[in-house]
């Protein structure tokens, strides 16, 4: 999520920011709306049989 500390990092070190963003397959920083689908799923009956799982919402970063 583009939080104030992350925004500061983006401004202070643009080269490192570009490298970091090149490692995110979706090519952008997450925004709060990116969490909505997971929140709706987890709060619905569709997830009623789900236990002990981790939902990773990171634009594909952990796939690399």
N, C-alpha and C positions, 0 to 999 in steps of 0.2 A: 504494500500500500504506500502511496506517496505521502508519507508523514512529514512533518516539519524537519526532523533530522535527516531524512532521506533527501528531501528537497535541498537542504543545505549541502549535503554531500554532492548532489548533482551539480550545484553551482560552483563548489570549491574545486572539484576535480573532474572536469568534463571528459578527459581522456579515459580515466578509470570508469566513469559512468558509461561511456560508450562501450567499453569492453564488457562491463557487467551486463548491459542490455543486450549485447550480442550473444550472451549465454542463455537468454530467455527466448524460447522458440516462438512465442506469440509476439515478441518484439516490443512489449510495452509493460509498464508498471500496472499492477492491479489497482482497481478502484473498488470502493465499498460495494457497488452494484454487482461485482463479480462474485460476491459471496451469497447473493440472494437465492440463487437456485439451490445451493446446498442447504441453506437455512430452511427453505420451503420443504425440501425433501426430508430433512431430518425432523421437522415438526409435523410431518404428515404420516398417515397410516402406511404409506409406501415404504417407510423405513422401520416398520414395527418389528420385523424379524432380524434387524441389524443389531449386532452387539460387538463391542471391542474393535471397531474399525477406525482407521484414520483416513479422512478425506483430505487429500492434498490439493490445494487450490493455489497454484504457483505459476501458471502460464506455461507449464512444461519444464521449468527449471530443473527439477529433480530427475528428469528423464535423461539428461545429458551425462 
